[in-house]
Amino acid sequence: MYKPADMSLWKGRIDNTAQKTTAGNSARLHQKIQPWDNISDLKDSVTLIGFACDEGVRRNQGRPGAKQGPVQIRTALANTVFPTNISVHDAGDISCNDENLEAAQQSLARQVCKILSANGQPIILGGGHEMAWGSFLGTAHYLSANAPKRHLGIINFDAHFDLRNPNPHANSGTAFRQISAWCKEHKKNFNYYVFGINPSANSHALFKFAKQKKVHWHLDTNCTLAHLTEIEKSLSQFLSQIDELYLTVCLDVFPASTAPGVSAPAALGVDPLFVINALKLIKTVCKKYQVVWRTTDIAELNPNYDSEQRTANLAARLVYEIAKNQKTVTLCKNY
């Protein structure tokens, strides 16, 4: 079910220097964000949409609560000082009713496609990582209608491959297996690159399947600033072979001390500083190869287990970094 933006969530501090104008350098996000009322041209606006769902997590025997994630990320974002050259809209929430995950994913896909068709830059706030299936489908449908010859790739920051078999039903750990099957059915390459894989949380069968599908990955122990130069080489090779990028961050890639509010907390995890620097590197390499960074999502925020809003605040910082970097690599759309 779709619910329009609740703008009452956007409230916070107002600095003295920003009281006279919401366009000043000190304006915070709650002062500048606007509801998306089906504007026909978003003009490259960063457009937030929530996926208020954790049915996939429940099916995966994880800790429910991520359906409250979009509200908490918005609350944490409200006081963020966004760059003045970035416009932001709130496109409301997709929620899951009566345990009908599949309907919610399809609804998310339609909304993502709609935002892209209006020239928006969607950032989806989760919600369980089952959102990835909807985010991908919406992006793929948009490209099928507007640029069918362009190749779509996925970068995932995640402790898990999420390549489990969706049998008997899909869940939060099956999205990229579903994407792989969709690519095979539609005769598309399955371009998938993962940072932060925890070898103790992924079965040998998953590693075997990932290898068969030519997935690129880095283990969590290799996702450090010292490895960035080495990573740049493989990242460049990956991005040089695609035209469009869908980037997704599962918050369980971070250490439990940094991100306790997730379905599956990480004992080791990846330092947030590495991820922020990797995002900057992705921006640079996208620009080099003229890859359009098209869609992004942040998954698995579970406020029920979040201490001092640490995970929500980290998610908000990631949205800030992604919006700043994504904005600079949206290139010419005349395909």
N, C-alpha and C positions, 0 to 999 in steps of 0.2 A: 504494500500500500504506500502511496506517495502522500507526504505531508508537506505543505509549503513551509518556507523558512519562518522560524519563530524568532523575530528580531529582538524580543525581550531578553534573550540570552546574551546579547551584545551590549554589555555595560561594563564600565570600569573607570579608571583614573583619567582625569583631564588635566593636563599640565597648563600652567598659566599662559605659556607662550602659544598654546593651541586653542585658547578659549574663543577667539574671534573667528577662527576659520578651521574647518576640518581638512583643509588642504595644506596646512603648514607642516614644516619639517618635524614638529613634535607631535603631530596627530597620531593617535593610536588606532588600531584596527577597528575597534568598536565605533569610532567616530567616522570612519570612511566606508565601511562595508555597506552594501546595498542589497536588498532582496532581488532575486532574479524573478521577474514577473514576465517570463517568456519574451524577453527582449530579443528582437530578431537578429541583432548584431552586438555581440558582447565585446567586440574589438580587442581580442586577446586578453580579456579580463580573466584573472584567476577566479575560478568558480568552484566553491566548496559544495559538496553534497555528502550527506551522511548516509551510512548503511547501518541502520539500527537493528542488527541481527546477530544472534549467536547460536542459531539453530544448528549450523554446521559444527560448531564447537561442542554442543551437547551431543550430537550424533557421534562425534569423535572421542567422546568420553573425557572431554576437557572440562575446565572450570567455567561455567556460564557466567555471564555478566557483561560481556563485551557489547551487548546491544545498547548499553548506556554510554559507550565510548564517544560517539559523535557529540553529545551534549558536553561532556567533560573536556574534549579537545577544544570546542568553541569557547568554553569558559576560560581555559588556559590561554587561548589565542587573543582574547578580547583586549588585553593590555599590550599586545605586541606592537612595536613601532615598525610598520611596514614602510619600505621605500616609497617615496612619493610618486614614482613613475609607474607603480603597479596599482591597477584598479581591482577591486575584489567584490564578488557577489556571493550571496548565500542562496543555494538552490534547494534548500530543505532536505528532507530525509526520505529514504526508502526503508520501510519497516517490514518485518516478517510476521505474518498472521497465521494462526492455526498450524504452526510448524511447517508451512508451505515454503521451504527454502527455495525451491526451483522457481516459483512465481516471483519471489523477491529478487532473485538474481536476474531474471528476465526484465523485471521492472527497472533495475539498476542499469542494465544494458541499454534499454530504451532512453533513459535519462542521460546517460553518458553520451550516446549518439546524438541526442538532441542538443546538448551543450556544445559538442564539437561542431555540429552543423551551424550553430550560431556563432562560430569563431571564438568560443570560450576555451580556457585551459582547465579541464576538470582536475580537482584534487579530491579524492573520495576519502572520507573519514570513517573508520570502522571502530567497532564491528569486527566479526570474525574474518579470517582470511579466505573464507568461502566467497568473499566479495570479489576475489581476483577473477573468477569465472565471469561475473557480470561486467567488471571493468574491461576485461579483454574483449568480450563479445561486443560491447558497445563501441569500442575502438575499431574492431575488425569490421563491423557493419558500416561504420562511417567510411572507412577506407574502401570497402567494397563498392560503395555508392559513388565515391568521389575520386579515388585514386587506386583502382584495383591492381595496378602493376607494382605498387610500392610494397616493400617487404617490411613486415612488422617484427620487432624483436622485444624480448622481455628481459629486464634486469630485476632481480629479486634479492633483497637483503633479508636473510632468513636462516634460522638454525636448521630448518627442515626443507627437503626438496618439495614436499607437498605433491608427490607423484604417486600417491597410493591409488589403488584401483577403486573407482566409484561403484563398487558392487558389494552389497545390494543397493546402496544409495550413496549419493555424494555427501561429502562433509568438508570440514575445514582443511583436511589434508589431501584432497583430491583435485583441486582446481587445475593444477598444471598438467595432470594426466588427462583431464578433460580437454584442456587446450591442445595437448599433443594429438588427441584423437580428432579434434576439430580440424587441425592443420592437415592431418593425413586425409581426412574426408574431402577437404577443399583443395587438396594438392598444393599446400603451402609448406614452406620450411618451418620447422619448429625451432625457433631461435631463442634459446633460454640460457641465461647466465646468472649464477647464484653466488653471492658473497655470504660467508658466515656459517657454512654447513658444520653441524656438530656430528662427528662420526659416531658418537655413542647414542645418538637419537634417530639414526637412519639405518634401516636394515640393510643387509648385504644385497637383498633383492632390489632395493631401491637404488643402491649404487650401480648395480648391474643394469637396471633399466635406464638410469641416467646416462650411463656409458653407451648403451645401445642407441639412445636418442641423440647422442653427441652433445649432451649438455655440458656447458663450461661451468666449473665451480671452484671456489677457494674454501678450504677448511677454515674454521674460526681461528685456529692457531696461526694461520698465515695472513689473517686480515689485520695487519699492523701497519703503522706508518713506515716502518723499515722496508716493507714489501711493496710500497706503492710504485716504485720504478719498474719492478718486475711485473706487477699487475697491469701497469699501463700498456705493456706490450700485448698481452692477451686481450685486454679490453679494446685496444685499437683494432686488433684483428677481428673481433666480434662486431664492433660498431661499423667497421668499413664494409660489412656485408649486408647491412640493413639500411632502410630509409626512414623508418618511424620507430619511436621508442615508447614502450609502456614500462614505467618503473614502479615497483611496489616495495614497501618496507613493512616487514612483520616485526613488531616491537619485541618479540621474543628472541630476536637476534642479539639483544643487548644483555649485559650481566643483570642478574636479579637485584643486585644492589643499586643499579641505576634504573631498572625497569621492573619493579616488583609486580605491577598491575597488568599481568598478562595471563593467558590461559596456561602456558607451560614455561615457567621461569627457567632461565639459563644459569647453570652453575659457573660457567666460564664466560661465554658471550664475547661480543665485539665492542671495543671502546667507541663511544659516540663520536669522539674526535676523528677516528678513522673514517667513519661513515660520512661525516661532514666533508672531510677532505676528498673522499671518493666521489661524492656528489659534485664537487667542484671539478674533479678530474673528468667525470662523465660529461659535464657541460663543455669542457674544453675539447674533448675528443669528438663530441657530437658536432661542435662547430667546425672542426677540421674536416669531417666527412659529410657535412651538411645533412646530418640526421635530425629530424624534427622530434623533439621530446614532447610527445602528444598528451599522454595521460599519466597520472600518478595516483597511488593510494597509500594510506597508512592503516595498517591492520592490527587487530588483537588488543586494543586498549580495554582492560577490564577494571573499571573503577572500584569494584568490590574489594580488590586486593592491592590498591594503590596507596602507598604510604606517603603522606605529605604531598600528594599530587605529583610525585616525581616522574611517573611515566607519562602523565598528561602534559606536564611541562616539557618533557623531552619531545613528545609528539608535536607540540606547538612549535618548538624550535626547529624541528625537521620540516614542518609546513613552511615556516619562514624561509629556511635555506632552499627548499625545493622551489618555492614560488620565485625567489630571487634568481635562481639558476635556470629554471625552466623558461622564464620570461625571455632570457637572452638568446635562447636557441630555437625559438619559434621562427622559422625561416619563411621564405617566399612560398606561397601556397599555389602558385601557378604551375601545376605539374605537367 
